[in-house]
Amino acid sequence: MSEDPAAGNLTRKTLLKAAVLATAAAPLLIGGSVALARDRGASGRPLAVTPDCTDGDQPTHDNIEGPYFKPDSPLRNSLVGPGTVGTPLTVSGYVFDLSCRPVAGALLDFWQADDSGAYDNTGFDFRGHQFTNADGSYQLTTIVPGLYPGRTRHIHVKAQAPGQPILTTQLYFPGEPRNSTDAYFDPALLMTVRQADAGNQASFDFVLNLTQPSPTPTPTQSHGPTPSPSPSGTAAAQPWAPDTAYQAGDLVTYGGAVYQCLQAHTSMTGWEPPAVPSLWQRL
């Protein structure tokens, strides 16, 4: 279904974000839209919207990887620590498929320059990956990246649904003077940004080029004989627990099911096995 304010129709995306906007302290435009930094350009006219998910819309544009990507970034949703220099920035949003269904367990790998415009090519400062929650949401805590010669302000990201191709792209900031001179700048990749007491808050929703199957109803449980035993080797599975380092191949139990770890990571609340199919496979 499409989002038509005049007709009162709402997309799945709008419904998912309604709870967030209901509690956000954001100024409102006449008509009920949130007044954010990219809503209007220098002319005062509304800017073209970032590619929105309206059941059949186009996927998020790709953009160059650049020379500073490094694999094996840490699993974390915060790139800052004690003593981090720079303007605080929180980026949040959702990952959707072409039918506006949220993509759970999607990989988002972020990297960016520090406050002075330099990339850490020896370590992993301002680099990190995370997985979307069951509702397709994500949140990144970082700083506003600094400028360096030839480029406008931007954040790099790779997005990948479980078992699907990787989207490599960049996120841009509205109102940057260099947006008009950067050869790689794409206005379709502008984030929505607003100032807040604790720094800047930005949002961006990714639309990946895939269509997920519709959920199948859970069959009614019969009261027949006890199911067959679990697959061989699963007897050694231990209950899943947060703050635990798991290696690929490890077996855990959760909610009465057995799961196998697909890639090494440290578990945390919110990334239970059913919620992150990129990390766990149900046996």
Backbone as numpy.savetxt, mean C-alpha at the origin, in Angstrom:
# Nx Ny Nz CAx CAy CAz Cx Cy Cz
-19.74 -0.63 -9.86 -20.59 0.57 -9.86 -19.71 1.80 -9.86
-20.13 2.84 -10.51 -19.34 4.06 -10.60 -19.70 5.01 -9.49
-18.77 5.96 -9.26 -19.01 6.95 -8.23 -19.56 8.21 -8.89
-20.81 8.49 -8.68 -21.48 9.65 -9.26 -22.12 10.42 -8.13
-21.45 11.48 -7.61 -22.00 12.21 -6.47 -23.41 12.71 -6.72
-23.69 13.10 -7.96 -25.01 13.64 -8.24 -26.07 12.57 -8.08
-25.71 11.33 -8.42 -26.68 10.24 -8.34 -26.66 9.58 -6.98
-25.66 9.91 -6.18 -25.59 9.34 -4.85 -25.00 7.95 -4.81
-24.36 7.51 -5.92 -23.76 6.18 -5.93 -22.36 6.23 -5.35
-21.96 5.14 -4.73 -20.64 5.07 -4.11 -19.90 3.85 -4.60
-18.60 4.00 -4.85 -17.79 2.85 -5.20 -17.41 2.10 -3.94
-16.90 0.88 -4.15 -16.38 0.13 -3.00 -15.26 0.91 -2.32
-14.45 1.59 -3.15 -13.35 2.39 -2.60 -13.87 3.45 -1.66
-14.92 4.17 -2.07 -15.47 5.22 -1.23 -15.98 4.66 0.09
-16.65 3.52 0.03 -17.17 2.92 1.24 -16.04 2.51 2.18
-14.97 1.94 1.62 -13.85 1.51 2.46 -13.17 2.69 3.15
-13.12 3.83 2.43 -12.41 4.98 2.99 -13.30 5.85 3.87
-14.60 5.58 3.88 -15.52 6.45 4.61 -15.18 6.51 6.09
-14.82 5.38 6.66 -14.52 5.36 8.09 -13.30 6.21 8.41
-12.30 6.18 7.50 -11.10 6.99 7.72 -11.42 8.47 7.64
-12.16 8.86 6.60 -12.48 10.26 6.41 -13.40 10.79 7.50
-14.21 9.91 8.08 -15.14 10.34 9.13 -14.40 10.80 10.37
-13.17 10.26 10.56 -12.42 10.63 11.76 -11.27 11.57 11.45
-11.02 11.88 10.16 -9.89 12.73 9.80 -10.24 14.19 10.02
-9.30 14.91 10.59 -9.52 16.35 10.81 -9.09 17.11 9.58
-9.86 16.98 8.49 -9.51 17.64 7.23 -10.57 18.67 6.89
-10.15 19.84 6.36 -11.14 20.83 5.94 -11.97 20.30 4.80
-13.21 20.72 4.68 -14.10 20.22 3.65 -14.44 21.31 2.64
-14.57 20.89 1.39 -15.06 21.77 0.35 -16.58 21.73 0.35
-17.19 22.72 -0.24 -18.64 22.69 -0.40 -18.99 21.47 -1.24
-19.95 20.70 -0.77 -20.31 19.47 -1.45 -19.79 18.25 -0.74
-18.96 18.45 0.30 -18.56 17.34 1.14 -17.25 16.69 0.77
-16.54 17.15 -0.26 -15.26 16.57 -0.60 -14.18 17.09 0.32
-13.19 16.24 0.60 -12.10 16.68 1.46 -11.20 17.63 0.70
-10.90 18.78 1.29 -10.06 19.78 0.63 -8.61 19.48 0.94
-7.90 18.86 -0.02 -6.52 18.49 0.16 -5.65 19.27 -0.81
-4.33 19.14 -0.62 -3.41 20.04 -1.31 -3.48 19.92 -2.82
-3.78 18.74 -3.37 -3.74 18.61 -4.82 -5.09 18.87 -5.47
-6.09 19.28 -4.69 -7.41 19.49 -5.26 -7.45 20.64 -6.26
-6.57 21.62 -6.09 -6.60 22.77 -6.98 -5.18 23.17 -7.39
-5.03 23.54 -8.63 -3.74 24.00 -9.13 -3.60 25.49 -8.93
-2.56 26.05 -9.54 -2.28 27.47 -9.38 -3.41 28.32 -9.94
-4.14 27.77 -10.92 -5.22 28.53 -11.54 -6.47 28.54 -10.67
-6.50 27.70 -9.64 -7.69 27.61 -8.81 -8.68 26.59 -9.31
-8.43 26.01 -10.51 -9.33 24.99 -11.03 -8.95 23.63 -10.48
-9.93 22.73 -10.30 -9.62 21.39 -9.79 -8.65 20.67 -10.71
-7.70 19.92 -10.13 -6.77 19.13 -10.92 -7.45 17.84 -11.36
-6.90 17.22 -12.41 -7.40 15.90 -12.82 -7.13 14.92 -11.70
-8.09 14.04 -11.47 -7.96 13.13 -10.34 -6.91 12.07 -10.63
-6.28 11.59 -9.56 -5.41 10.43 -9.66 -6.27 9.26 -10.12
-5.73 8.33 -10.93 -6.55 7.22 -11.41 -7.31 6.58 -10.25
-8.64 6.64 -10.33 -9.50 6.16 -9.27 -10.06 4.80 -9.66
-10.46 4.05 -8.67 -11.05 2.75 -8.94 -12.55 2.90 -9.05
-13.08 2.79 -10.25 -14.52 2.95 -10.44 -15.07 1.77 -11.24
-14.65 0.55 -10.81 -15.13 -0.67 -11.46 -14.85 -0.66 -12.96
-13.62 -0.94 -13.32 -13.27 -1.01 -14.73 -12.37 0.12 -15.18
-11.84 0.93 -14.23 -10.95 2.02 -14.59 -9.57 1.47 -14.94
-8.69 2.36 -15.42 -7.36 1.96 -15.83 -6.46 1.75 -14.62
-5.48 0.85 -14.75 -4.55 0.63 -13.64 -3.62 1.82 -13.43
-3.02 1.87 -12.26 -2.04 2.92 -11.94 -0.89 2.89 -12.95
-0.46 4.06 -13.38 0.63 4.16 -14.36 1.94 3.64 -13.78
2.75 3.05 -14.66 4.10 2.71 -14.23 5.01 3.93 -14.42
6.21 3.85 -13.87 7.18 4.94 -13.94 8.56 4.31 -13.76
9.59 5.01 -14.15 10.92 4.41 -14.17 11.37 3.95 -12.78
12.17 2.88 -12.77 12.74 2.38 -11.51 13.85 3.29 -11.00
14.64 3.84 -11.92 15.78 4.66 -11.50 16.95 3.79 -11.10
18.09 4.41 -10.78 19.32 3.64 -10.51 19.52 3.22 -9.06
18.59 3.53 -8.16 18.89 3.36 -6.74 18.09 2.26 -6.05
17.38 1.43 -6.81 16.64 0.34 -6.17 17.59 -0.73 -5.65
17.28 -1.27 -4.46 18.02 -2.39 -3.88 17.02 -3.44 -3.42
17.24 -4.72 -3.77 16.34 -5.75 -3.27 16.61 -6.05 -1.79
15.76 -6.88 -1.21 15.91 -7.35 0.18 15.81 -6.23 1.21
14.93 -5.27 0.97 14.73 -4.21 1.97 14.08 -4.81 3.21
14.22 -4.15 4.37 13.62 -4.67 5.60 12.10 -4.65 5.54
11.49 -5.60 6.23 10.03 -5.64 6.37 9.64 -4.66 7.47
9.07 -3.51 7.09 8.69 -2.48 8.07 7.80 -1.45 7.38
6.94 -0.82 8.17 6.09 0.24 7.60 6.49 1.62 8.09
7.60 1.71 8.81 8.14 3.00 9.23 9.60 3.07 8.81
9.96 4.14 8.11 11.33 4.33 7.64 12.09 5.33 8.50
11.49 5.76 9.61 12.13 6.75 10.47 12.50 6.12 11.80
13.40 6.80 12.50 13.82 6.35 13.82 14.22 7.53 14.65
14.72 7.30 15.87 15.17 8.41 16.71 16.23 9.24 16.00
16.04 10.53 15.97 17.02 11.43 15.37 16.88 11.60 13.86
15.85 11.00 13.25 15.66 11.19 11.82 15.39 12.66 11.50
16.13 13.19 10.54 15.99 14.59 10.15 15.02 14.69 8.97
14.12 15.67 9.03 13.22 15.89 7.91 11.80 16.16 8.35
10.98 16.58 7.41 9.57 16.85 7.68 8.80 15.54 7.73
8.17 15.21 8.85 7.45 13.94 8.94 6.37 13.83 7.86
6.21 12.62 7.34 5.23 12.36 6.30 4.62 10.98 6.52
3.31 10.92 6.47 2.60 9.65 6.50 1.87 9.47 5.17
2.11 8.35 4.50 1.44 8.04 3.25 0.55 6.83 3.50
-0.71 6.94 3.14 -1.63 5.82 3.37 -2.58 5.70 2.18
-3.24 4.58 2.10 -4.19 4.35 1.02 -4.54 2.89 0.92
-4.98 2.49 -0.27 -5.44 1.13 -0.51 -4.84 0.61 -1.81
-4.83 -0.69 -1.95 -4.50 -1.34 -3.21 -5.76 -2.07 -3.68
-6.20 -1.76 -4.92 -7.41 -2.34 -5.48 -7.07 -3.09 -6.77
-7.97 -4.00 -7.17 -7.87 -4.59 -8.49 -8.77 -3.80 -9.45
-8.90 -4.26 -10.68 -9.66 -3.51 -11.68 -11.15 -3.46 -11.39
-11.61 -4.33 -10.50 -13.02 -4.34 -10.14 -13.27 -3.68 -8.79
-12.28 -2.93 -8.32 -12.38 -2.20 -7.04 -12.39 -3.12 -5.82
-11.99 -4.36 -5.99 -11.87 -5.23 -4.83 -10.52 -4.98 -4.18
-10.47 -4.86 -2.85 -9.19 -4.66 -2.19 -8.28 -5.87 -2.36
-6.99 -5.62 -2.50 -6.02 -6.70 -2.68 -5.29 -6.90 -1.35
-5.59 -7.99 -0.68 -4.93 -8.31 0.58 -3.57 -8.94 0.32
-2.62 -8.64 1.19 -1.30 -9.25 1.08 -0.48 -8.77 -0.09
-0.82 -7.61 -0.66 -0.02 -7.07 -1.77 1.29 -6.51 -1.22
2.36 -6.77 -1.92 3.68 -6.26 -1.54 3.83 -4.82 -2.00
4.28 -3.95 -1.11 4.63 -2.57 -1.44 6.05 -2.33 -0.95
6.97 -2.09 -1.87 8.39 -1.89 -1.53 8.74 -0.44 -1.84
9.02 0.35 -0.80 9.28 1.78 -0.94 10.77 2.09 -0.80
11.24 3.07 -1.56 12.58 3.62 -1.34 12.59 5.08 -1.78
13.42 5.89 -1.12 13.42 7.33 -1.39 14.72 7.95 -0.91
14.92 9.22 -1.29 16.06 9.99 -0.82 15.81 10.49 0.59
16.89 10.82 1.30 16.75 11.41 2.63 16.47 12.90 2.52
16.51 13.60 3.63 16.16 15.02 3.65 17.09 15.87 2.79
18.32 15.39 2.59 19.28 16.17 1.78 19.29 15.74 0.32
18.44 14.77 -0.05 18.37 14.34 -1.44 19.31 13.20 -1.78
19.84 12.51 -0.77 20.78 11.41 -1.01 20.11 10.06 -0.71
20.46 9.05 -1.51 20.00 7.68 -1.29 21.06 6.90 -0.51
20.62 6.03 0.35 21.54 5.15 1.07 21.78 3.92 0.20
22.95 3.84 -0.42 23.27 2.72 -1.30 24.14 1.66 -0.64
24.50 1.89 0.63 25.28 0.88 1.36 24.43 0.16 2.39
23.42 0.84 2.94 22.51 0.22 3.90 21.08 0.30 3.40
20.15 0.42 4.34 18.74 0.41 3.97 17.96 1.56 4.61
18.66 2.69 4.82 17.93 3.87 5.30 16.90 4.30 4.24
15.71 4.62 4.71 14.60 5.05 3.84 14.30 4.02 2.75
14.36 2.76 3.16 13.97 1.64 2.32 13.20 0.65 3.19
12.14 0.11 2.67 11.38 -0.88 3.43 10.19 -1.38 2.64
9.80 -2.62 2.94 8.61 -3.17 2.28 7.60 -3.59 3.33
6.35 -3.70 2.88 5.25 -4.10 3.74 4.21 -4.80 2.88
3.19 -5.35 3.55 2.11 -6.03 2.86 0.78 -5.41 3.28
-0.13 -5.28 2.33 -1.41 -4.66 2.65 -2.22 -5.55 3.60
-3.08 -4.89 4.36 -3.94 -5.59 5.31 -5.06 -6.32 4.56
-5.91 -7.00 5.32 -7.00 -7.78 4.72 -7.95 -6.89 3.92
-8.05 -5.60 4.29 -8.92 -4.67 3.57 -8.19 -3.93 2.46
-6.95 -4.34 2.15 -6.18 -3.71 1.08 -5.47 -2.44 1.48
-5.53 -2.07 2.75 -4.95 -0.79 3.19 -3.47 -0.93 3.52
-2.78 0.22 3.46 -1.38 0.29 3.85 -1.12 1.65 4.49
-0.01 1.75 5.20 0.42 3.04 5.75 1.94 3.05 5.86
2.55 4.12 5.39 4.00 4.29 5.43 4.32 5.53 6.25
5.23 5.39 7.21 5.71 6.52 8.00 7.12 6.85 7.54
7.33 8.07 7.07 8.63 8.43 6.51 8.82 9.94 6.68
9.63 10.55 5.81 9.80 12.00 5.77 9.60 12.46 4.33
9.42 13.75 4.15 9.37 14.32 2.80 10.77 14.22 2.21
10.93 13.51 1.08 12.28 13.35 0.52 12.85 14.67 0.02
14.17 14.77 0.10 14.84 15.97 -0.39 14.98 15.96 -1.90
15.37 17.11 -2.43 15.58 17.26 -3.88 17.02 16.96 -4.25
17.22 16.50 -5.47 18.57 16.35 -6.00 18.54 16.72 -7.48
19.68 17.01 -8.09 19.70 17.55 -9.45 18.94 16.69 -10.45
18.13 17.36 -11.27 17.44 16.70 -12.37 16.09 16.11 -12.06
15.71 16.03 -10.77 14.44 15.39 -10.42 13.61 16.27 -9.51
12.29 16.09 -9.62 11.39 16.71 -8.67 11.26 15.79 -7.46
10.52 16.20 -6.46 10.37 15.41 -5.24 9.51 14.16 -5.53
9.92 12.99 -5.06 9.20 11.76 -5.38 9.56 10.63 -4.43
8.72 9.62 -4.40 8.95 8.39 -3.65 8.79 7.23 -4.63
9.75 6.31 -4.61 9.68 5.13 -5.47 8.88 4.02 -4.78
8.23 3.19 -5.58 7.50 2.05 -5.01 7.35 0.96 -6.05
7.44 -0.28 -5.58 7.06 -1.45 -6.38 5.85 -2.07 -5.71
4.82 -2.36 -6.49 3.59 -2.95 -5.97 3.34 -4.27 -6.68
2.99 -5.29 -5.90 2.78 -6.60 -6.49 1.73 -7.38 -5.72
0.67 -7.77 -6.39 -0.30 -8.68 -5.79 0.31 -10.07 -5.74
-0.13 -10.92 -4.82 0.45 -12.26 -4.72 0.41 -13.01 -6.04
1.59 -13.44 -6.50 1.68 -14.23 -7.72 1.44 -13.47 -9.00
1.47 -12.14 -8.95 1.18 -11.31 -10.13 2.42 -10.49 -10.54
2.42 -9.88 -11.72 3.55 -9.06 -12.15 3.75 -7.85 -11.23
4.96 -7.31 -11.25 5.32 -6.16 -10.41 5.02 -4.87 -11.15
4.39 -3.94 -10.47 4.23 -2.57 -10.96 5.31 -1.72 -10.33
6.16 -1.11 -11.14 7.18 -0.18 -10.66 6.74 1.22 -11.00
6.68 2.10 -10.00 6.17 3.44 -10.26 6.76 4.42 -9.25
6.28 5.66 -9.29 6.71 6.69 -8.35 5.50 7.50 -7.90
5.61 8.08 -6.73 4.56 8.96 -6.21 5.11 10.37 -6.14
4.31 11.34 -6.59 4.77 12.72 -6.69 3.98 13.64 -5.76
4.57 14.80 -5.49 4.00 15.78 -4.58 3.41 16.95 -5.37
2.23 17.42 -5.00 1.62 18.56 -5.70 2.34 19.86 -5.38
2.27 20.81 -6.30 2.80 22.15 -6.04 4.29 22.28 -6.09
5.01 21.25 -6.55 6.47 21.32 -6.62 6.90 22.05 -7.89
7.76 23.07 -7.78 8.19 23.81 -8.97 8.82 22.92 -10.04
9.52 21.88 -9.62 10.22 21.05 -10.59 9.29 20.05 -11.30
8.04 19.98 -10.89 7.12 19.07 -11.58 7.01 19.40 -13.06
7.15 20.67 -13.39 6.99 21.11 -14.78 8.24 20.87 -15.63
9.36 20.54 -14.99 10.60 20.36 -15.75 11.15 18.94 -15.67
10.61 18.12 -14.77 11.09 16.74 -14.62 10.52 15.89 -15.77
11.41 15.27 -16.53 10.98 14.50 -17.71 10.17 13.27 -17.33
10.29 12.80 -16.10 9.60 11.57 -15.70 8.32 11.85 -14.91
8.06 13.10 -14.59 6.88 13.45 -13.80 5.60 13.06 -14.53
4.66 12.45 -13.79 3.37 12.05 -14.34 2.28 12.58 -13.41
1.46 13.52 -13.86 0.43 14.08 -12.97 -0.57 13.03 -12.48
-0.69 11.91 -13.19 -1.59 10.85 -12.73 -1.08 10.17 -11.47
0.19 10.43 -11.13 0.80 9.80 -9.96 0.95 10.78 -8.80
0.25 11.90 -8.85 0.27 12.85 -7.75 -0.46 12.29 -6.53
0.17 12.41 -5.38 -0.51 12.07 -4.14 -1.41 13.23 -3.72
-2.37 12.94 -2.87 -3.12 13.98 -2.18 -2.36 14.27 -0.90
-2.00 15.53 -0.66 -1.18 15.89 0.49 -1.81 17.05 1.24
-1.78 16.97 2.56 -2.22 18.09 3.38 -1.32 18.20 4.59
-1.24 19.40 5.14 -0.44 19.63 6.33 -1.24 19.29 7.57
-0.57 18.71 8.55 -1.19 18.37 9.83 -0.25 18.81 10.94
-0.74 18.74 12.17 0.08 19.20 13.30 1.39 18.44 13.40
1.36 17.13 13.12 2.56 16.31 13.30 3.36 16.16 12.03
3.07 16.94 10.98 3.79 16.82 9.72 2.82 16.80 8.56
3.21 16.16 7.48 2.35 16.09 6.30 1.68 14.72 6.20
0.45 14.72 5.71 -0.28 13.48 5.49 -0.62 13.38 4.01
-0.29 12.24 3.43 -0.52 12.02 2.00 -1.32 10.74 1.81
-2.01 10.65 0.68 -2.73 9.42 0.38 -2.63 9.13 -1.11
-2.63 7.84 -1.41 -2.61 7.39 -2.80 -3.15 5.98 -2.84
-4.05 5.71 -3.78 -4.61 4.38 -3.97 -4.07 3.78 -5.26
-3.54 2.57 -5.15 -3.03 1.85 -6.31 -4.14 0.99 -6.91
-4.22 0.97 -8.24 -5.12 0.07 -8.95 -4.24 -0.85 -9.80
-4.20 -2.13 -9.42 -3.34 -3.08 -10.12 -4.09 -3.73 -11.28
-3.32 -4.10 -12.28 -3.89 -4.65 -13.51 -4.22 -6.13 -13.34
-5.22 -6.40 -12.52 -5.68 -7.77 -12.33 -7.13 -7.74 -11.88
-7.79 -8.84 -12.06 -9.16 -9.00 -11.57 -9.21 -10.26 -10.73
-9.57 -10.11 -9.47 -9.62 -11.25 -8.57 -10.96 -11.97 -8.72
-10.95 -13.29 -8.52 -12.23 -14.01 -8.58 -13.15 -13.58 -7.45
-14.42 -13.62 -7.70 -15.39 -13.29 -6.66 -15.29 -14.33 -5.55
-15.47 -13.88 -4.28 -15.38 -14.83 -3.18 -16.44 -15.92 -3.33
-16.03 -17.16 -3.02 -17.00 -18.27 -3.06 -17.60 -18.49 -1.69
-18.92 -18.69 -1.63 -19.54 -18.90 -0.33 -18.94 -20.13 0.36
-18.77 -20.04 1.67 -18.26 -21.17 2.44 -19.33 -22.25 2.50
-18.98 -23.48 2.08 -20.00 -24.53 2.12 -20.43 -24.84 3.54
-21.67 -25.28 3.69 -22.18 -25.64 5.01 -21.43 -26.85 5.53
-21.00 -26.76 6.76 -20.25 -27.85 7.36 -21.19 -29.03 7.63
-20.75 -30.20 7.22 -21.55 -31.39 7.50 -21.17 -31.94 8.87
-21.99 -32.81 9.37 -21.73 -33.43 10.67 -21.32 -34.88 10.48
-20.65 -35.14 9.38 -20.23 -36.50 9.08 -18.96 -36.88 9.82
-18.22 -37.84 9.29 -17.00 -38.32 9.95 -15.95 -37.22 10.05
-15.02 -37.39 10.98 -13.92 -36.45 11.16 -13.07 -36.40 9.90
-12.67 -35.18 9.44 -11.85 -35.08 8.23 -10.56 -35.86 8.36
-9.94 -36.13 7.19 -8.67 -36.85 7.17 -7.60 -36.08 7.92
-6.57 -36.75 8.40 -5.49 -36.07 9.11 -4.82 -35.03 8.22
-4.13 -34.06 8.84 -3.40 -33.02 8.11 -2.32 -33.66 7.26
-1.81 -32.94 6.24 -0.75 -33.49 5.40 0.45 -33.91 6.25
1.19 -34.89 5.74 2.32 -35.39 6.50 3.31 -34.29 6.76
3.88 -34.31 7.92 4.88 -33.32 8.31 4.30 -32.13 9.03
2.99 -31.93 9.01 2.41 -30.76 9.66 2.26 -30.94 11.16
2.56 -32.13 11.67 2.43 -32.35 13.10 3.40 -31.48 13.89
4.51 -31.05 13.22 5.51 -30.23 13.91 5.15 -28.76 13.92
4.02 -28.39 13.30 3.64 -26.98 13.24 3.35 -26.43 14.63
3.84 -25.21 14.87 3.61 -24.52 16.14 2.59 -23.40 15.93
1.87 -23.02 16.98 0.91 -21.92 16.83 1.61 -20.64 16.36
0.99 -19.93 15.42 1.54 -18.65 14.95 1.56 -17.65 16.09
2.59 -16.80 16.14 2.70 -15.79 17.19 3.32 -14.53 16.60
2.90 -13.34 17.06 3.54 -12.11 16.58 4.95 -11.96 17.13
5.71 -11.06 16.52 7.08 -10.77 16.95 7.96 -12.01 16.94
7.75 -12.86 15.94 8.52 -14.09 15.80 9.18 -14.12 14.43
10.46 -14.50 14.39 11.18 -14.60 13.13 10.88 -15.95 12.48
10.27 -15.92 11.29 9.95 -17.14 10.57 10.82 -17.23 9.31
11.17 -18.46 8.96 11.94 -18.72 7.76 11.07 -19.43 6.73
11.42 -19.31 5.45 10.67 -20.00 4.41 10.63 -21.49 4.71
9.44 -22.06 4.64 9.26 -23.48 4.91 8.73 -23.78 6.30
8.81 -22.81 7.22 8.30 -23.04 8.57 6.79 -23.30 8.53
6.32 -24.14 9.42 4.90 -24.47 9.52 4.32 -23.91 10.80
3.13 -23.32 10.70 2.44 -22.80 11.87 0.97 -23.21 11.79
0.31 -23.14 12.91 -1.14 -23.33 12.93 -1.80 -22.00 13.30
-2.95 -21.75 12.69 -3.71 -20.54 12.99 -5.17 -20.80 12.64
-6.06 -20.56 13.60 -7.49 -20.75 13.35 -7.85 -22.17 12.96
-7.09 -23.14 13.45 -7.38 -24.53 13.15 -6.80 -25.02 11.84
-6.09 -24.15 11.10 -5.49 -24.54 9.83 -3.97 -24.50 9.94
-3.30 -25.18 9.01 -1.84 -25.21 8.97 -1.37 -24.36 7.80
-0.36 -23.54 8.04 0.18 -22.65 7.02 1.69 -22.87 6.90
2.20 -22.69 5.68 3.63 -22.78 5.42 4.17 -21.42 5.04
5.28 -21.01 5.65 5.90 -19.71 5.38 6.51 -19.70 3.98
6.22 -18.65 3.21 6.72 -18.53 1.84 7.99 -17.70 1.74
8.19 -16.76 2.68 9.42 -15.97 2.68 9.73 -15.51 4.09
11.01 -15.38 4.37 11.46 -15.03 5.72 10.93 -13.65 6.12
10.49 -13.53 7.36 9.99 -12.25 7.87 9.82 -12.35 9.38
9.63 -11.21 10.01 9.28 -11.16 11.42 7.81 -10.81 11.53
7.06 -11.66 12.17 5.61 -11.49 12.22 5.22 -10.33 13.11
4.02 -9.80 12.85 3.50 -8.73 13.68 1.97 -8.78 13.65
1.35 -8.23 14.69 -0.10 -8.20 14.76 -0.67 -7.48 13.55
-1.69 -8.06 12.92 -2.25 -7.53 11.70 -1.81 -8.28 10.47
-0.72 -9.06 10.59 -0.23 -9.86 9.48 -0.38 -11.34 9.80
-1.54 -11.73 10.35 -1.81 -13.12 10.63 -1.84 -13.90 9.31
-1.55 -15.19 9.32 -1.44 -15.96 8.06 -2.59 -15.79 7.09
-3.87 -15.80 7.51 -4.93 -15.64 6.50 -4.92 -14.27 5.83
-4.33 -13.27 6.48 -4.39 -11.89 5.96 -3.27 -11.58 4.98
-2.21 -12.39 4.97 -1.06 -12.09 4.10 -0.66 -13.32 3.29
-1.41 -13.60 2.21 -1.09 -14.77 1.39 0.27 -14.68 0.69
0.87 -13.49 0.67 2.22 -13.38 0.12 3.25 -14.01 1.05
2.90 -14.12 2.33 3.83 -14.68 3.31 3.50 -16.11 3.71
2.22 -16.47 3.64 1.80 -17.78 4.13 0.90 -18.49 3.12
1.11 -19.78 2.99 0.26 -20.61 2.12 -0.46 -21.62 3.00
-1.78 -21.66 2.87 -2.54 -22.64 3.65 -2.38 -24.03 3.04
-2.10 -25.01 3.87 -1.90 -26.38 3.39 -3.20 -27.17 3.48
